[in-house]
Amino acid sequence: MTDERPGTPCDPVLERAVDNLSKAVRFETVSADDASNEDIGEFESFHAFLEDAYPLVHRHLEKEVVGEASLLYTWPGGGPEARPVVLAAHIDVVPVEPGTLAEWTHPPFEGVTADGCVWGRGTMDCKGQLIAILEAVEALLAEGYTPDRTVYLAFGQDEEVGGHRGAEKIADLLKSRDANPELVIDEGGVLVDLGIPGFKRPIAAVGIAEKGYLTLELKVQTEGGHASMPPRHTAIGVLAQAVHRLEEHPPPARIGDITSETFAHLMPELPYYLRIALGHPRVTGMLMKAASSRVNAVNAMLRTTTAVTMIQGGTKDNVLPQEATATVNMRIMPGESIESAVSRTKRVINDPKVEVSIAGEASNPTGASRLDSRGFRILERTIKETVPESVIVPYLVLGMTDSRHYAQISDAVFRFCPIRVGKEDQELAHGTDERIKVDNFGEFIEFYGRLIRNSSTAET
């Protein structure tokens, strides 16, 4: 891995990397909440493919299978006293939505390379990053490079369903070995075009924390009976009132510390007219809170969100339902908790007939990683070298990634990969026609190669 920028799509090195990504997509490593519903053979075949594709990695790094199908590679550093670095990605992908297969330009698990892109499930989330990490390490090994600090490659098997069998076990294993990484880098942040007139530079959005995750079940039980003699409210009617109250009374919007940090980094780079309009904190707050009622992305930045995602009740058109349930998914703001979200939900519904209980995955918001850490300086330098025109902006990640599991071993856990995301690309990661541009994929490889070099023991 040299300090040159990646070549054109016809560069033989990049061609080989693209071919490996194409092959990686063909393994249907779909994770499931119930592990018995996964095809573990696909994961094992993917492991075998990696051994064939990256012989130097498998000759010089120690490989461990963690859990059923997660991978941890250890690349010992020359300076054993230096804190290690963790480069994380995940092997698993989400399934293709039933009934949408015909809408794909190219089949989702064929890894077709066409029109300057590699197409298929996992190209953006997250096999593109995984393959780029291995390409960078393989190239450095071919040069005879030895890192000054130990580098871990951590590839979980179940990020899409919580990461408990993958990243959580890897983090526990590293903790048992007293690892205290200088930097953990995972997916989450991207290079985004804001679409603001007069502002052409890409934003390198670096995730420094994540919202919490909570799923609640609302349940109403009644005696049932014949529909010809109904009560004023059936179980479904009572449940509908509860849902209505939740939607009409969302948690309050507020500009927290992380959102304030986002604006502090972004403001100096904005066009003059926006700096004037947003220059006063009170004005910014008023505008943001006003926008939150109309712009979903702004709304999610400023408050704990409440989304009713499933509802069930009734078995026959002339029978009163004895039970009705609704599923509510919440993403919890830092400064709040699972307990406070449950308590507020019960208070807003304010109906003893509605039982509120936690169902499935639940995790509190993560703490914010330190921007004054050496790990952040390493990342900042690497982004600037890879994408010199970018503006680096810390932000709050609205979804969940495996990175939250590594917070127990490091205070410098950051979420970023230089995926270039325009307005038309925002729904691709889990959607139809997921794809990554070949030249952008070349930037991935450059980024990870530079990151390993920049994590040397010399001051950054």
C-alpha positions as CSV (number, residue, x, y, z in Angstrom):
1,M,0.0,0.0,0.0
2,T,1.7,3.1,-1.2
3,D,0.8,6.8,-0.5
4,E,-0.5,7.2,-4.0
5,R,-4.2,7.7,-4.6
6,P,-6.0,4.6,-6.0
7,G,-5.8,4.1,-9.7
8,T,-8.5,4.1,-12.3
9,P,-11.1,1.3,-12.5
10,C,-8.8,-0.5,-15.0
11,D,-5.9,-0.6,-12.5
12,P,-5.1,-4.3,-12.1
13,V,-4.9,-4.0,-8.3
14,L,-8.3,-2.4,-8.1
15,E,-9.6,-4.9,-10.6
16,R,-8.6,-7.7,-8.4
17,A,-10.2,-6.1,-5.4
18,V,-13.4,-5.5,-7.3
19,D,-13.4,-9.2,-8.4
20,N,-13.0,-10.2,-4.7
21,L,-15.9,-8.0,-3.6
22,S,-18.0,-9.4,-6.4
23,K,-17.3,-12.9,-5.2
24,A,-18.0,-11.9,-1.6
25,V,-21.5,-10.7,-2.5
26,R,-22.4,-14.2,-3.8
27,F,-22.3,-15.7,-0.4
28,E,-25.8,-15.3,1.1
29,T,-24.7,-14.6,4.6
30,V,-28.1,-13.5,5.9
31,S,-28.4,-13.3,9.7
32,A,-31.6,-14.0,11.6
33,D,-32.8,-13.3,15.2
34,D,-33.1,-17.1,15.6
35,A,-29.7,-18.6,14.7
36,S,-31.4,-21.8,13.7
37,N,-32.8,-20.0,10.7
38,E,-29.4,-19.1,9.4
39,D,-27.4,-21.1,6.8
40,I,-24.2,-21.5,8.7
41,G,-22.7,-23.2,5.6
42,E,-22.8,-19.9,3.7
43,F,-20.7,-18.3,6.5
44,E,-18.2,-21.2,6.5
45,S,-17.9,-21.0,2.7
46,F,-17.3,-17.3,3.0
47,H,-14.5,-18.0,5.5
48,A,-13.0,-20.4,3.0
49,F,-13.2,-17.9,0.2
50,L,-11.3,-15.3,2.3
51,E,-8.5,-17.8,2.9
52,D,-8.1,-18.3,-0.9
53,A,-8.4,-14.6,-1.7
54,Y,-6.0,-13.3,1.0
55,P,-3.1,-15.8,1.4
56,L,-0.7,-13.3,3.1
57,V,-3.3,-12.3,5.6
58,H,-3.9,-16.0,6.5
59,R,-0.1,-16.7,6.6
60,H,0.9,-13.8,8.8
61,L,-2.1,-13.0,11.0
62,E,-3.6,-15.2,13.6
63,K,-7.2,-16.1,12.7
64,E,-9.8,-17.1,15.3
65,V,-13.4,-18.1,14.8
66,V,-15.4,-16.5,17.6
67,G,-18.9,-17.9,18.3
68,E,-20.3,-19.8,15.4
69,A,-19.1,-17.7,12.5
70,S,-17.4,-14.4,13.5
71,L,-13.7,-13.8,12.7
72,L,-10.9,-12.1,14.7
73,Y,-7.5,-11.6,13.0
74,T,-4.5,-10.5,15.1
75,W,-1.6,-8.7,13.4
76,P,1.1,-8.3,16.0
77,G,2.8,-4.9,16.1
78,G,6.5,-4.1,16.5
79,G,5.9,-2.0,19.5
80,P,4.2,-4.2,22.1
81,E,3.7,-1.3,24.5
82,A,1.5,0.6,22.1
83,R,-2.3,0.3,22.4
84,P,-3.9,-1.7,19.6
85,V,-6.2,-0.6,16.8
86,V,-9.5,-2.4,15.9
87,L,-10.8,-2.3,12.3
88,A,-14.4,-3.7,12.4
89,A,-16.9,-4.7,9.8
90,H,-19.6,-7.4,9.6
91,I,-20.1,-10.5,7.5
92,D,-23.9,-10.7,7.7
93,V,-26.4,-8.9,5.4
94,V,-30.1,-8.3,5.5
95,P,-32.4,-10.4,3.4
96,V,-34.1,-9.2,0.2
97,E,-37.6,-7.9,0.9
98,P,-40.1,-10.5,-0.4
99,G,-41.7,-9.5,-3.6
100,T,-39.0,-7.1,-4.7
101,L,-36.6,-9.4,-6.5
102,A,-37.9,-8.4,-9.9
103,E,-37.2,-4.7,-9.1
104,W,-33.4,-5.3,-8.9
105,T,-31.4,-4.2,-12.0
106,H,-29.0,-7.1,-11.3
107,P,-29.7,-10.0,-9.0
108,P,-28.8,-9.2,-5.4
109,F,-26.5,-12.1,-4.8
110,E,-24.6,-12.3,-8.1
111,G,-22.1,-9.5,-7.5
112,V,-22.5,-8.1,-11.0
113,T,-20.0,-5.4,-12.0
114,A,-21.6,-3.0,-14.5
115,D,-21.9,0.7,-15.2
116,G,-19.0,1.5,-13.0
117,C,-20.5,-0.2,-9.9
118,V,-20.5,-3.5,-8.0
119,W,-24.1,-4.4,-7.5
120,G,-25.6,-6.6,-4.8
121,R,-26.6,-7.1,-1.2
122,G,-23.7,-6.1,1.2
123,T,-21.7,-3.9,-1.2
124,M,-22.5,-0.9,1.0
125,D,-23.4,-2.7,4.2
126,C,-20.9,-4.0,4.9
127,K,-18.9,-6.4,2.8
128,G,-17.4,-3.4,0.9
129,Q,-15.7,-2.3,4.1
130,L,-14.7,-5.8,5.1
131,I,-13.1,-6.6,1.7
132,A,-11.4,-3.2,1.6
133,I,-9.8,-3.8,5.0
134,L,-8.4,-7.2,3.8
135,E,-7.2,-5.7,0.5
136,A,-5.3,-3.0,2.4
137,V,-3.7,-5.5,4.8
138,E,-2.8,-7.9,2.0
139,A,-1.1,-5.1,0.1
140,L,0.8,-3.9,3.2
141,L,2.0,-7.4,3.9
142,A,3.2,-7.8,0.2
143,E,5.4,-4.7,0.9
144,G,6.8,-6.3,4.0
145,Y,5.1,-3.8,6.2
146,T,4.9,-4.4,10.0
147,P,2.6,-2.2,12.1
148,D,4.0,-0.4,15.1
149,R,1.0,-1.5,17.1
150,T,-1.1,-4.6,17.1
151,V,-4.0,-4.4,14.6
152,Y,-7.2,-6.5,15.1
153,L,-9.6,-7.2,12.3
154,A,-13.0,-7.9,13.8
155,F,-15.7,-9.3,11.6
156,G,-19.0,-10.0,13.4
157,Q,-21.6,-12.5,12.1
158,D,-24.9,-10.9,13.3
159,E,-24.7,-7.1,13.3
160,E,-28.0,-6.8,11.5
161,V,-29.8,-8.5,14.5
162,G,-27.9,-7.0,17.4
163,G,-24.4,-8.3,17.3
164,H,-24.6,-10.4,20.5
165,R,-23.2,-13.6,18.9
166,G,-20.5,-11.7,17.0
167,A,-19.1,-8.3,18.0
168,E,-20.2,-8.6,21.6
169,K,-18.3,-11.9,22.0
170,I,-15.2,-10.5,20.2
171,A,-15.3,-7.5,22.5
172,D,-15.6,-9.8,25.5
173,L,-12.6,-11.8,24.3
174,L,-10.4,-8.7,23.7
175,K,-11.4,-7.4,27.2
176,S,-10.4,-10.8,28.7
177,R,-6.9,-10.2,27.1
178,D,-6.7,-6.7,28.6
179,A,-6.9,-5.0,25.2
180,N,-7.4,-1.2,25.5
181,P,-7.6,0.0,21.9
182,E,-6.3,3.4,20.9
183,L,-8.9,3.4,18.2
184,V,-11.9,1.3,17.1
185,I,-13.3,2.1,13.6
186,D,-16.5,0.6,12.4
187,E,-19.3,1.5,9.9
188,G,-21.8,4.2,10.5
189,G,-20.6,7.6,9.2
190,V,-20.2,8.3,5.5
191,L,-19.2,11.1,3.0
192,V,-22.5,12.9,2.4
193,D,-23.5,15.7,0.0
194,L,-25.7,18.1,1.9
195,G,-27.2,19.5,-1.2
196,I,-26.8,23.1,0.1
197,P,-26.5,25.8,-2.6
198,G,-23.0,27.2,-2.5
199,F,-21.6,24.3,-0.4
200,K,-20.0,21.7,-2.6
201,R,-17.6,20.0,-0.2
202,P,-18.5,16.5,1.1
203,I,-19.2,16.1,4.8
204,A,-17.2,13.3,6.4
205,A,-19.8,12.5,9.1
206,V,-18.0,10.7,11.9
207,G,-20.3,8.9,14.4
208,I,-19.1,9.5,17.9
209,A,-22.1,8.0,19.7
210,E,-25.3,6.0,19.0
211,K,-28.9,6.4,20.1
212,G,-30.3,3.6,22.2
213,Y,-32.7,1.0,20.9
214,L,-35.9,-0.2,22.5
215,T,-38.9,-2.2,21.3
216,L,-42.1,-2.2,23.4
217,E,-45.2,-4.3,23.1
218,L,-48.6,-2.7,23.9
219,K,-51.2,-5.3,24.8
220,V,-54.9,-4.9,25.5
221,Q,-57.0,-7.9,26.7
222,T,-60.8,-7.9,27.0
223,E,-63.5,-10.6,27.3
224,G,-64.5,-10.6,23.7
225,G,-68.0,-11.5,22.5
226,H,-70.3,-11.1,19.6
227,A,-69.9,-8.1,17.3
228,S,-73.6,-7.4,17.4
229,M,-73.4,-6.2,21.0
230,P,-70.1,-4.3,21.1
231,P,-68.8,-2.2,24.1
232,R,-67.9,1.4,23.5
233,H,-64.3,0.5,22.7
234,T,-63.1,-2.9,21.6
235,A,-59.6,-4.1,22.5
236,I,-58.5,-2.7,19.1
237,G,-60.2,0.6,19.9
238,V,-58.5,0.9,23.3
239,L,-55.2,0.1,21.6
240,A,-55.8,2.6,18.8
241,Q,-56.3,5.4,21.4
242,A,-53.0,4.5,23.0
243,V,-51.2,4.6,19.7
244,H,-52.8,7.9,18.9
245,R,-51.6,9.4,22.2
246,L,-48.0,8.3,21.5
247,E,-48.0,9.8,18.1
248,E,-49.6,13.0,19.2
249,H,-47.3,13.5,22.2
250,P,-43.7,12.7,21.1
251,P,-40.8,13.1,23.5
252,P,-39.6,16.8,23.6
253,A,-37.0,18.0,21.1
254,R,-33.7,19.3,22.4
255,I,-30.3,20.1,21.1
256,G,-27.9,17.9,23.1
257,D,-24.2,18.0,23.4
258,I,-23.5,15.9,20.4
259,T,-25.8,17.9,18.1
260,S,-24.2,21.1,19.4
261,E,-20.7,19.6,18.5
262,T,-22.0,18.8,15.0
263,F,-23.0,22.4,14.5
264,A,-19.8,23.7,16.0
265,H,-17.7,21.8,13.4
266,L,-20.1,22.5,10.5
267,M,-20.8,26.2,11.0
268,P,-17.5,27.6,10.0
269,E,-17.7,25.8,6.6
270,L,-21.2,26.9,5.7
271,P,-21.9,29.6,3.1
272,Y,-22.0,33.1,4.6
273,Y,-25.8,33.4,4.3
274,L,-26.3,30.3,6.4
275,R,-23.7,31.3,9.0
276,I,-25.6,34.6,9.5
277,A,-28.9,32.8,9.7
278,L,-27.7,30.1,12.1
279,G,-25.1,32.2,13.9
280,H,-26.9,32.6,17.2
281,P,-27.5,29.4,19.3
282,R,-31.0,30.5,20.2
283,V,-31.9,31.1,16.6
284,T,-30.4,27.8,15.6
285,G,-32.4,26.0,18.3
286,M,-35.6,27.6,17.3
287,L,-35.1,26.8,13.6
288,M,-34.0,23.2,14.3
289,K,-37.0,22.5,16.5
290,A,-39.4,24.0,14.0
291,A,-37.8,21.9,11.2
292,S,-38.2,18.7,13.4
293,S,-41.9,18.7,12.8
294,R,-41.5,18.6,9.1
295,V,-38.1,16.9,8.3
296,N,-37.8,13.3,9.6
297,A,-33.9,13.4,9.7
298,V,-33.9,16.5,11.8
299,N,-36.6,15.1,14.0
300,A,-34.5,12.0,14.7
301,M,-31.5,14.1,15.6
302,L,-33.4,16.1,18.3
303,R,-35.6,13.6,20.2
304,T,-36.2,10.0,21.2
305,T,-38.3,8.7,18.3
306,T,-41.4,6.5,18.6
307,A,-42.5,4.4,15.7
308,V,-45.5,2.1,15.7
309,T,-44.3,-0.7,13.4
310,M,-46.7,-3.6,13.8
311,I,-50.3,-4.1,15.0
312,Q,-52.4,-7.2,15.4
313,G,-55.9,-8.1,16.7
314,G,-59.0,-9.9,15.8
315,T,-59.7,-13.2,14.1
316,K,-63.1,-12.8,12.4
317,D,-65.3,-10.0,11.2
318,N,-68.2,-10.7,13.6
319,V,-66.2,-11.6,16.7
320,L,-64.9,-9.0,19.2
321,P,-61.2,-9.5,19.7
322,Q,-60.0,-10.7,23.1
323,E,-56.5,-9.4,22.5
324,A,-54.9,-6.6,20.4
325,T,-51.2,-5.8,20.4
326,A,-49.0,-3.2,18.8
327,T,-45.2,-3.0,18.5
328,V,-43.4,0.3,19.1
329,N,-39.8,0.8,18.1
330,M,-37.9,3.6,20.0
331,R,-34.5,5.2,19.4
332,I,-33.4,6.8,22.6
333,M,-31.5,10.0,22.8
334,P,-28.3,10.3,24.9
335,G,-29.2,11.6,28.4
336,E,-32.2,9.3,28.4
337,S,-32.5,5.6,29.1
338,I,-34.6,2.5,28.6
339,E,-36.2,3.0,32.0
340,S,-37.1,6.7,31.3
341,A,-38.5,5.8,27.9
342,V,-40.7,3.0,29.3
343,S,-41.9,5.3,32.1
344,R,-42.7,8.1,29.7
345,T,-44.6,5.7,27.4
346,K,-46.8,4.5,30.3
347,R,-47.4,8.1,31.4
348,V,-48.4,9.3,28.0
349,I,-50.8,6.3,27.4
350,N,-52.2,6.7,30.9
351,D,-54.6,3.8,30.6
352,P,-54.4,0.7,33.0
353,K,-56.1,-1.4,30.3
354,V,-52.9,-1.1,28.1
355,E,-50.0,-3.3,29.3
356,V,-46.6,-2.0,28.3
357,S,-43.7,-4.4,28.2
358,I,-40.2,-4.6,26.7
359,A,-40.0,-7.0,23.7
360,G,-36.8,-8.1,22.1
361,E,-33.7,-5.9,21.7
362,A,-33.0,-3.1,24.2
363,S,-29.9,-1.1,24.7
364,N,-29.1,2.3,26.2
365,P,-27.5,5.1,24.2
366,T,-23.7,4.9,24.1
367,G,-21.4,7.5,25.6
368,A,-19.7,9.9,23.2
369,S,-16.1,9.0,22.1
370,R,-13.5,11.6,22.9
371,L,-12.6,14.1,20.2
372,D,-9.5,15.1,22.1
373,S,-8.2,11.5,21.9
374,R,-5.2,10.3,19.9
375,G,-7.5,7.9,18.2
376,F,-9.6,10.7,16.7
377,R,-6.5,12.5,15.5
378,I,-5.4,9.4,13.7
379,L,-8.8,9.1,12.1
380,E,-9.0,12.9,11.3
381,R,-5.6,12.8,9.6
382,T,-6.5,9.7,7.6
383,I,-9.8,11.2,6.3
384,K,-8.0,14.4,5.3
385,E,-5.3,12.5,3.4
386,T,-7.9,10.3,1.6
387,V,-10.5,12.9,0.9
388,P,-8.7,16.3,1.2
389,E,-11.7,18.4,0.2
390,S,-13.9,16.9,3.0
391,V,-15.2,18.7,6.1
392,I,-15.0,16.4,9.2
393,V,-18.1,16.7,11.4
394,P,-18.9,14.5,14.4
395,Y,-22.5,13.4,14.7
396,L,-25.0,11.1,16.6
397,V,-25.6,7.8,14.8
398,L,-29.4,7.3,14.6
399,G,-29.3,3.5,14.1
400,M,-27.2,0.7,15.8
401,T,-23.9,-0.7,14.8
402,D,-21.6,-3.3,16.2
403,S,-19.3,-0.5,17.5
404,R,-21.4,-0.1,20.7
405,H,-20.1,-3.4,21.9
406,Y,-16.5,-2.1,21.8
407,A,-17.3,0.8,24.2
408,Q,-16.4,-1.5,27.1
409,I,-12.8,-1.6,26.0
410,S,-12.1,1.8,24.4
411,D,-13.0,5.5,24.8
412,A,-12.2,6.1,21.1
413,V,-14.9,4.2,19.1
414,F,-15.7,5.9,15.9
415,R,-18.0,5.1,13.0
416,F,-16.9,6.0,9.5
417,C,-16.1,4.6,6.1
418,P,-15.7,6.9,3.0
419,I,-18.9,5.8,1.3
420,R,-20.0,8.7,-1.0
421,V,-23.7,9.1,-0.4
422,G,-25.8,11.4,-2.5
423,K,-29.5,12.0,-2.2
424,E,-30.3,9.2,-4.6
425,D,-28.1,6.7,-2.6
426,Q,-29.6,7.1,0.9
427,E,-32.0,4.2,0.7
428,L,-29.6,1.8,-1.0
429,A,-27.9,0.1,2.0
430,H,-30.8,-2.1,2.9
431,G,-32.9,-1.5,-0.2
432,T,-33.3,-2.5,-3.8
433,D,-30.3,-2.1,-6.1
434,E,-27.7,-1.8,-3.4
435,R,-24.4,-1.0,-5.1
436,I,-21.1,0.8,-4.7
437,K,-19.1,2.7,-7.3
438,V,-15.8,1.1,-8.2
439,D,-13.8,4.3,-7.8
440,N,-15.3,4.9,-4.4
441,F,-14.4,1.4,-3.4
442,G,-10.8,2.2,-4.3
443,E,-11.1,5.0,-1.7
444,F,-12.1,2.5,0.9
445,I,-8.9,0.5,0.4
446,E,-6.8,3.6,0.4
447,F,-8.5,4.8,3.6
448,Y,-7.8,1.6,5.6
449,G,-4.2,1.4,4.3
450,R,-3.5,5.0,5.4
451,L,-5.3,4.4,8.7
452,I,-2.9,1.5,9.6
453,R,0.1,3.6,8.6
454,N,-1.1,6.6,10.5
455,S,-1.6,4.6,13.7
456,S,2.2,4.3,14.1
457,T,3.6,5.1,17.5
458,A,4.9,8.5,16.3
459,E,2.7,11.4,17.5
460,T,-0.2,12.2,15.1
